[in-house]
């Protein structure tokens, strides 16, 4: 029996990831080089990826660029356009449906608490989540399962009693490693991943109701 659901945040509840890529890609183009989406996606869902897009641009441009300058420029431009983002389709439907089914809801994200609080306040999401687990709460972020194991402990459920919704390869690996049924909902940056280890893959959270998702997982 499913008793809880756990959401990722970036790219899943709000697609910050595609916007981050688009802003960074524009900066790359200004230096007449390209950032391949497959390369950038290696770091999605974690802060432990080996690929550094800022030092990469400095290397590719063959100019005397400072990686910290590029990072700061990226952050500044990103924050100018972040207010344009909206919740991904179907997110609030799943949240309301989970509440109607008396399920507990948690967040498990590799982002820090300050980042999450900024968005949760903007979109009035705190009221819906029983627990929030961020990179500030663990030693290891995704693809390590520590965030999800912490969420399960706080929720008081076993892995098989929960469903995780993820958009990234790293995040889905973490959920599955924690023994949780994982539903992948890719975004434009992560859609090239196969997610073969997931229980279900959706084009959006509007594709099926939460009850239908639970039924389909139960059939596997």
N, C-alpha and C positions, 0 to 999 in steps of 0.2 A: 504494500500500500504506500502510495506517495504521500508524504506528510509535509514536505517542504520544497521550496524552489530557491535556487541560488543564481543570481544574475552576475555576469561580468558587467563592467561599465563601459569603458572606452571602446567604441565601435559596435557595441551591442545595444545599450540603452540610448546612447547618443553617438552618432558616428563622427567622433573627433578624429579618428584615424585617417579617414579619406581626406578630410580637410587639412590635416597636418601634412599629408603627402603632397597634396596639390600646392600648398603654400611653399613647401620645400622644393618641389619640382620647378616652380617658377623661379626660385632663387638659382637653382642649378642652370636653368636656361639663360639667365642673365650672364652667366659665365660660360655660356656656349657648350655646356655638357649636359648629360641626361642622367636622371636617377631612375633606374629600372624598378618597376613596382615589385617584381619578384625579389629583388635584392632588399628593398626597404622592408618588405613584409617579414623578413627573418626576425626582426625585433618586435613585431606586433605581439602584445600580450605579455611582455616581459620588460624588465629594465636591465637584464643581464646579457643581452645579445652582444655578440662579438663585433657586429657591423656598426661603425660609427659614421653616420651620414655627413657629419660636419668635417671630420678629418678626411673623409673620402672626397668631398668636394674640394678641399684644399689641395689634395694630391692630384685630382683629375684636372683641375684648372691650370696647373703648372704656373700658378701665380703665387706671390708671397701673401697668401691669405691666412688669417688667424682663425682656427677652428672655433674658438670661443666667440669671436665676432660673428661668425655665421650662425652659431647657436642662438646668440642674443637677437640677431636680426630675425631669425625664424620665429622665436618666441614672441617678439614684438608684433610682427605681422599676423601671427596666428591669433593673438588676443584681440586684434582689431576685428577679426571676422567670426570669432567664436559665438558672439551673440546671435548670429544668423542661424545657428543650429536649432533643430527641433528634435523631439523624441522620435525614435524610429517607430515605424508603423507597427501597431499591435502591442507595443510595450505596456501601455496603460491598461489595455484589455486583459492581458495576462495577469497583471498586478491585481486588478479588481476581481477577476475570476478566482485567483488564488485566495483572496480574502473571503470571497463568498463560500469557498470550499474549506474554510477554516485552516488554511495552510500557513505556515510560517514562511517569511521571506527574508533572505539575507543577500548581502552583496559581498563578492570576493574579487578584489581588484589588485593588480600590481601597481596601480597609481597610489600616490600618497593621500593622506586624509585631507590636507588643505585643498587639493585639486577637487576631490569628491565633494567636500562641503560647499565649495563655490557653486558647483552645478546643482547639487541637491537643494540648496537654498534658492537658486534661481528658478528651478522647476518644481519647487515645493514637494520634494520626494521623501524627505526624512520621515514623514508620518506613516509611510507605507512599509518601511523596512524595520524588522525586528532587530537585526544585527548588521553591522558594517565592518568588514575586514579589509584592511588596506595594507600596503607595504610597510607602514609604520608598526604594524602589529606582529610581523613575522621576521624571521631571519632570512628565509628564502622565498622568492616570489616564483610565479609560474615560469617554466613548466613544472617546477617542484610542486607537489600537492599540498604543501603546508598551509596555504591560504584556505583551501577547501576543507582540509582536515580541521582547521580551527573553526570554520563556519559550521561544520557538522557538530562539533563539540558544543558550540554555543546554542545551536538549534535543538540539540538533544535528540538527534536522529542518526540512524545508520546510513551508510552510503546508498544502499539500495532503496532507501525510503525518500530519496531526494532526486531532483532533476536540476542539472546545471545548464544554463543557456550561455553559450559562448560564440564568439565570432572569429576567434583566432586559433591557429594550430597550437601554439604554446599553451593557451588557456584550456583548450579541449584535452590536451595531454595531461594537464594537471588534474582536471576533473575526473577523468577516467582512472588515473593513478590513485585517486582517493576513493575509488569504488562507486562513483556517482554516475547515474545515467546522464549522458551528455547530449544535448541537442545543439547542433551547429546552425547558426544563422549568419552566414558570411556577409561581409560588406564588399564594396568594389575593390578594396585593397587586399582582402583575404579570400576572394572567391575562387582563386586558382588552386587553393589547397583541396585535397580530396576528402579529408575528414573521415577516412574509412573506419576509424576506431570509434566513431560516434554512433549513438543509437538511432539518431534521426537527423536529417539535414533539411532545413527550411529555407525558402527564398526570402521569407519575412515572417514575422510573428502574426501576421494577418492571414497566413495560409491555412492554419488550423486553429481551432479554439484550444485552450489549455486542456480541456477534457479529452479532446481528440488526440492531442499529443500524448497524454497519459495512456490512452487506449492503444495507440500505435506502439508505444514502448512496451506495453504489456504483452503485445502479440509477438515480440521478438524472443 
